[in-house]
Amino acid sequence: LSEFMDGILNEEFSPCILYENKLPKYFSSVNLLRYGDYYKKEMIASPSEMTERFYKRLHFERKMSIKTQALTKTVINFIEKLEKKIQIHEDTILNAPALEDLRLCGELLTANIHLLKGGEEEVTLLNYYDGTDKKIKLNPMYSPSVNIQKYYKEYRRGKTAVEEAQKQLAEAKNELEFLKSELAFIRNVSDKKDIDAITEELKKEGYIKEIKSQRKKKQQG
């Protein structure tokens, strides 16, 4: 306070604005020295210009903050959804070795169908690949041929799911990399043009469309 009053009494006007992380924090008609280098200082030509610039910049930074927070939330939501999808795809792919057991059961049942009488809940057959006995569960309500078809059908369904999961996993990882790079850019952006450019890019890729449609529904409701 004494620093300010001394400057006023001596008519030593040196208008300045102090910034903290680009956000205007303080302004004064006299040069504020007490903070040292803690805040970034901008010297202004006149008190009126100082006041105008301070509030204009404060308004701008707050608007930027609202926009970046909204974009950050949107991108993080999509990232979290993608990470869940990736986990599901990876779990599906990890289940691939179990599909070979289904194929083997179908193959052994087909090779030994003449030994099946029907009504069995389980059979033990020779696995001619490694010479061991293989226990295979059956549904006694179905005929041997239907049991065989069910093993092969489950194998084909699982194999298709694995192939699709491998394809979707690669796409999801590429998308995740894109969104993470966008998130990093958003968190470091300081220019309105950059924010607008990111917004347009996310609209183009369909990431903001969902939010707009939800707002329209709320307004119509």
N, C-alpha and C positions, 0 to 999 in steps of 0.2 A: 504494500500500500504506500509506504514512504517513497519507494522508487517511482511510483506512478505520480504521487502528489508533487514530488520534487520536479519532475519533468514538466508537469502542468504549470507550476508556479514560475519556472524559468523559461516557459514557452519553448521548450525543447521537444517539438513534435516529431516523432519518428514512427509513424504508424506501421504496425506489423501484425502478422497472423502466425500463430504457432500451430503446427500440424503434428498429429500422432497417427502414423500409418495412413497417410493421405487424408485423414479426417480432420477438419478444422477444429481445434480444441479451445484456443483462446485468441482474443484480439485485443490490441491496446494502441492508444494514440502515442505512447512513448515506447521506446525500445526496451523490451523486457530482457534483462540480463540474468535474472536469478536462476533460470532453468538451465543455463549453460547450453550444452549440446543435446539435452534430453529430447527436446522437440525440434523438428525442422522449422526454421524461421523463414518467412517471406516478408521483405520490406515493401511497403506500399507507398505510393506517392502522396495520398491525402487520406484523412480520416473518413470522408464520405465514401471514397473508393474502397477503403478497407472494409467498412461495414457492409457495403453492397457485395463485395467479393466473398466475404466470410459467409454470409447467409446463402448466397447463390451456390457456393461450393458445398456448404453443408447440405443444402437441399439436393444437390446433384449426387453427392456421395450416399445419402440415405436412399435415394431412388435406385442407385446402382446396387446398394446392399440388398434391397428388396428383390431386385431382379436376379442377382446372383444367387441369393438364398433359394428363390423359387426354382431356378434352373438346377442348382445343386441337389435340391430335394428330388426333383424329377429324375435326374440322371442316376442318383443313388438308388431310387426305387427300382429302376430298370436293371441296374447292376445286380441288386439283390435277387430279383426275379431270375436273371440269367444264371447267377451262381447256383440257384436251386435247380434250374433246368440242367446245368452242366453236371451237377451231382447225380441227378436221376439218370442221365445218359451214361455216365461213368459206371454207375451201379449195374445198368443193363448190360454194358459191355463186359463187366467183370463176371457176369453170369454165363458168358459164352461157353466156358468149359463144361458146364452142367448140361448144355444142349447136346454135346457129343454123347453123353450117357443116354439121353433119350433116343438118339439115332441108333446107338448100339443095341438098346433094348428092342427097338423095332426090327433091326436087322437079325438079331438072334432069334426072336420070335418067328420071323418069316422063315428062317432056315430050318426051324424045328416045329413048324406048324403041325406036322403030322403027329407030334407027340402030345399035342394039346387036345383035351377032350371037351373043354368048356366047363364053366362053373368053378374053375380054380381061382383062388385068391392070390396065389403066388406060385411061381415055378422056379426051379434052379436049372440053369442051362450052362453048357460048357462055352466059355468065351474062347473061341478058336484063335484069338489074337495073342493071348498070353497064357492060355492053358489053365486058367482059373475058373472056378464055378461062379456064375453070376446069378444072383437072386433078382427076380423081376416080379413086381407086383402087378396083379391083374384085377379087373372088375368082374366078379362072377356073374353080374347081370348081363354082360356082353359076351358075344361069341368071340373066339380067338381072332378072327379076321378083323372084327371091330376094335378089339384091344390093340391090335397091330396098327390099324389106321389112326387110332387116337395118339399113339406114341409118335408116329411120323408127322401127324398134323401139329402136335405140340412142338415138335422139333422145327418144322418149317416156320411156324408162327414165331418162335423164339429167334430163329436165324434171321428172319425178316426184320424183327425188332432190333436186333443187334446191328444189322447193316444200316438201318435207318438212324439208330442212335449214333453210330460212327460218323455218319454224314452230318447229322444235326449238331454233334459235339464240335466238329471242326468249325461250322458256321457260328455256333454260339461263342466259341473262344475268340474268333475274329471280331465278333460284335462286342464282346466284353473288352477286348483291347481298345477298340474304337471309343467306347464309352468312358473307359478309364482315362484315355488321353484327353477327351473332351472335359472330363471332370477336373483334371489337372489344369487345363487351360482356363476353365471358369474360375477356379480358385486363385489364379494369378492375374486375371484380367483387370485392367484399370481404365479401359476406354469404352465409351458407350458403343462405338462402332463395332468393336470386337464382340461385345455382348449381343448386339443385334445380329451380327454375323453368325454367332453360335446358335442363337434362337432360330434363325432361318434354316440353318443346317439341320437342327433337330426336328423342325417342322417338316422339312423335305424328307427326312428319313422316317417320319411317322411317330416320333417319340412324344410330340406335344399334342397331336391330334386327339388323343384320349382325354386329356385334360379339358380341351375346348368343348368336346362333345358332352362331357359331364357338366360343365358350366351351363351349356344351353339347356340341358335337361332340367337343371335346378331352376333356371330362369322361367322355363315353360311351366314347371310345377308350381 
